[in-house]
Amino acid sequence: MESQIVTLTTDWGYKDFFQGKVKGKLYSYIPGVRVVDITHGIEPFQLSKAVFVAKNSCLDFPEGTIHIIDVKSSQTVKNPFVVIRYKGQYFITIDNGLPGALVGDGWEGVVIDKVMQEGSFFTFAASDLFCKVAALLAHGAALEELGFPLESLYRSTPFSPIVMGNKVTAYVCYIDAYGNADLNITYEEFERLRQGRKFRMTVRERTLDRIEPGYLDAVNNRFALILTVSSSGNLQIAMCENSAEQFFGLKVDFKVDIEFF
């Protein structure tokens, strides 16, 4: 029997005891578990980054994997703790807009209300509740044993580009360690909207009107800003051996306009 995989995607950082506490419980609750750290480096409460990371990592794991995603996890009546099953995998998180942006058609889920958390305070759900839910799933619990059916997912944060006629407004949704900025529009979606037309994108008074096949296409000018496609499949604003984030002041939620003509 293959060991259970549980992944962690969080905004905890690497300074505190949070990782150790959650991992200790998972190893105690699920014999032989393999805990995989996707990242703990998402900035606090940055849902758009959490969505980007989860989309480009979690869905590549084998069926049966349990994913704990703990970003901006303060439960309210509007945003309850949930378990989502999608493509044979389980996501334990909060219905704060993240799962709604992560999964496509064919999901099913429950609001967790049949599992009692440890302790009387509600300050660390990943430790006090999510680990117990993961253990129940690992030992074969059905969704209905964990809570009542979730009819729809909350959608509030604009994770998709805005399309108005011949203009598309996209946003930087992620900046990698090299300072490259991924936009919240995939190359496939861009080409569908483009319909073979020319385009121009404006970034800090720079105009980009072609998509480069790779970073080295700007090798003769290390300070040139380029548009390419990252390994995520999203359009990416980048520089060759330099940081677009640093040189052009790009940040998450930075807006860019794309015009087709």
C-alpha positions in Angstrom: 0.0 0.0 0.0 1.4 3.4 -1.0 1.8 5.9 1.8 -0.6 8.8 2.1 0.6 12.1 0.7 -0.4 15.3 2.4 0.8 18.6 1.0 1.0 22.0 2.8 0.6 25.4 1.1 0.6 28.2 3.5 1.5 31.8 4.4 3.1 30.8 7.7 6.7 31.7 6.7 9.7 29.9 8.0 10.3 31.7 11.3 7.7 30.3 13.6 6.8 26.9 15.0 3.7 26.4 12.8 5.2 23.9 10.4 6.6 21.7 13.1 3.3 21.7 15.0 1.2 20.6 12.0 3.8 18.1 10.7 4.1 16.5 14.1 0.3 16.0 14.3 0.2 14.6 10.7 3.0 12.1 11.5 1.2 11.1 14.7 -2.3 10.8 13.2 -1.3 9.1 9.9 1.3 6.3 10.1 3.7 6.4 7.2 2.4 9.7 5.9 4.6 11.7 3.4 4.3 15.4 4.1 5.2 17.6 1.1 5.9 21.3 1.6 4.6 23.1 -1.5 5.5 26.5 0.1 5.2 28.4 3.3 6.5 31.6 1.6 3.2 33.1 0.4 2.9 36.6 1.8 0.3 36.8 4.6 -3.3 36.8 3.3 -2.2 36.9 -0.4 -5.0 34.7 -1.9 -4.0 35.4 -5.6 -0.6 34.0 -5.0 -2.0 31.0 -3.1 -4.3 30.3 -6.1 -1.5 30.5 -8.5 0.8 28.2 -6.5 -1.9 25.7 -5.9 -3.0 25.6 -9.5 0.5 25.0 -10.7 1.5 22.4 -8.2 -1.3 20.6 -6.3 -3.1 19.3 -9.4 0.0 17.4 -10.6 -0.1 15.1 -7.6 -1.6 11.6 -7.8 -5.2 10.8 -7.0 -5.9 10.4 -3.3 -3.5 13.2 -2.3 -4.7 15.4 0.5 -3.9 19.1 0.2 -4.0 21.5 3.2 -4.1 25.1 2.1 -4.0 27.5 4.9 -3.9 31.1 3.7 -6.2 33.8 5.1 -8.0 31.1 7.1 -10.2 33.0 9.5 -13.6 31.3 9.5 -16.9 33.3 9.2 -20.5 32.3 8.4 -19.8 33.5 4.9 -16.4 31.7 4.6 -16.6 28.3 6.4 -13.9 25.6 6.5 -14.5 23.0 3.8 -13.2 19.8 2.2 -13.4 19.8 -1.6 -12.9 16.7 -3.8 -11.7 17.5 -7.3 -10.0 15.2 -9.8 -9.6 12.5 -7.2 -7.8 14.8 -4.8 -8.9 16.4 -1.5 -8.5 20.1 -0.6 -8.9 21.1 3.1 -9.1 24.8 3.3 -11.5 27.7 3.8 -14.2 28.8 1.3 -12.7 32.3 0.9 -12.6 32.5 -2.9 -9.5 30.3 -3.2 -11.2 26.9 -3.9 -13.6 28.6 -6.2 -10.7 29.9 -8.3 -8.8 26.6 -8.0 -11.2 23.9 -9.1 -13.3 23.5 -12.3 -16.4 21.6 -13.0 -17.0 18.2 -11.4 -16.0 19.2 -7.8 -18.0 18.1 -4.7 -17.5 19.3 -1.2 -18.8 19.7 2.4 -18.7 22.3 5.0 -16.8 20.8 8.0 -19.2 20.6 10.9 -19.0 16.9 12.1 -15.4 17.1 13.2 -14.7 18.9 16.5 -11.5 20.9 16.6 -9.0 20.6 19.5 -9.2 23.3 22.1 -11.6 26.2 22.7 -9.8 28.9 20.7 -10.0 29.3 16.9 -6.6 30.7 16.1 -4.8 27.9 14.2 -7.3 25.8 12.2 -4.6 23.9 10.3 -3.3 22.4 13.6 -6.6 22.1 15.5 -8.9 21.0 12.8 -7.4 20.4 9.4 -5.0 17.7 10.6 -7.8 15.7 12.1 -9.8 16.0 8.9 -6.8 14.8 6.9 -6.4 11.8 9.2 -10.1 10.9 8.7 -9.8 11.1 5.0 -6.5 9.1 5.0 -8.3 6.4 7.0 -11.2 6.2 4.5 -13.8 8.6 5.8 -16.4 9.7 3.2 -17.1 13.4 2.7 -20.6 13.1 4.2 -19.0 11.9 7.5 -17.2 15.2 7.7 -20.0 17.7 7.2 -23.0 18.8 5.2 -23.0 19.2 1.4 -21.5 22.5 0.0 -23.8 23.7 -2.8 -21.6 26.4 -4.3 -18.2 28.0 -3.8 -17.7 31.6 -2.8 -16.3 33.7 -5.5 -15.2 37.3 -4.8 -11.6 38.0 -5.7 -11.1 38.8 -9.4 -8.7 36.0 -10.4 -9.6 36.4 -14.1 -8.8 39.1 -16.5 -11.4 41.7 -17.5 -12.5 41.7 -21.1 -14.2 44.8 -22.7 -14.4 44.8 -26.5 -10.9 44.8 -28.0 -9.3 45.6 -24.6 -8.2 43.2 -21.9 -7.1 44.3 -18.4 -4.9 41.7 -16.8 -3.1 41.8 -13.4 0.1 40.5 -12.1 -0.9 37.5 -10.0 2.6 36.1 -9.0 6.2 37.1 -9.0 8.8 34.4 -8.9 12.2 34.4 -7.3 13.8 35.8 -10.4 11.5 38.8 -10.5 9.4 37.6 -13.4 5.8 38.6 -13.2 3.0 36.2 -14.2 -0.3 37.6 -15.4 -3.7 36.2 -14.6 -4.3 35.2 -18.2 -3.1 32.0 -19.8 -1.5 31.9 -23.3 -4.4 29.7 -24.4 -6.9 32.3 -23.3 -4.9 35.1 -24.7 -4.8 33.5 -28.2 -8.5 32.7 -28.0 -9.3 36.4 -27.4 -6.7 37.6 -29.8 -8.2 35.7 -32.8 -5.0 36.2 -34.9 -5.0 40.0 -34.5 -2.0 42.1 -33.6 -1.7 43.4 -30.0 0.1 45.8 -27.8 0.6 45.7 -24.1 1.6 48.7 -22.1 3.8 48.3 -19.0 5.3 51.4 -17.3 5.2 53.3 -20.6 6.9 50.3 -22.4 5.0 48.8 -25.3 5.2 45.0 -25.8 3.8 43.7 -29.1 5.2 40.2 -29.5 5.6 37.1 -27.4 9.2 35.8 -27.1 9.7 32.0 -27.1 12.2 32.3 -24.2 14.3 34.6 -22.0 17.4 34.4 -24.1 15.7 36.2 -27.0 16.6 39.4 -25.1 20.1 38.3 -24.4 21.6 41.3 -26.4 19.9 43.7 -24.1 19.8 42.6 -20.4 17.6 45.6 -19.6 14.9 44.9 -22.2 11.4 44.0 -21.0 9.9 41.0 -22.7 6.6 39.2 -22.8 6.8 35.4 -22.8 4.9 32.3 -21.5 6.0 30.8 -18.2 5.9 27.2 -17.2 2.6 27.9 -15.6 1.1 28.5 -19.0 0.4 32.2 -18.1 1.7 35.2 -19.9 4.8 36.5 -18.2 6.5 39.9 -18.1 10.3 39.2 -17.7 13.8 40.3 -18.3 16.9 38.3 -19.3 19.1 37.8 -16.3 17.5 40.8 -14.5 14.5 41.4 -12.4 11.3 42.9 -13.9 10.0 43.3 -10.4 13.0 45.4 -9.4 13.6 47.4 -12.6 10.0 48.2 -13.4 8.4 48.2 -9.9 6.1 45.3 -10.7 4.0 44.0 -7.8 1.1 41.6 -7.4 -2.1 43.3 -8.6 -0.2 45.6 -10.9 -2.5 46.3 -13.9 -1.6 46.0 -17.5 -3.8 46.8 -20.5 -3.8 44.7 -23.7 -5.3 46.0 -26.9 -6.1 44.0 -30.0 -6.3 45.6 -33.4 
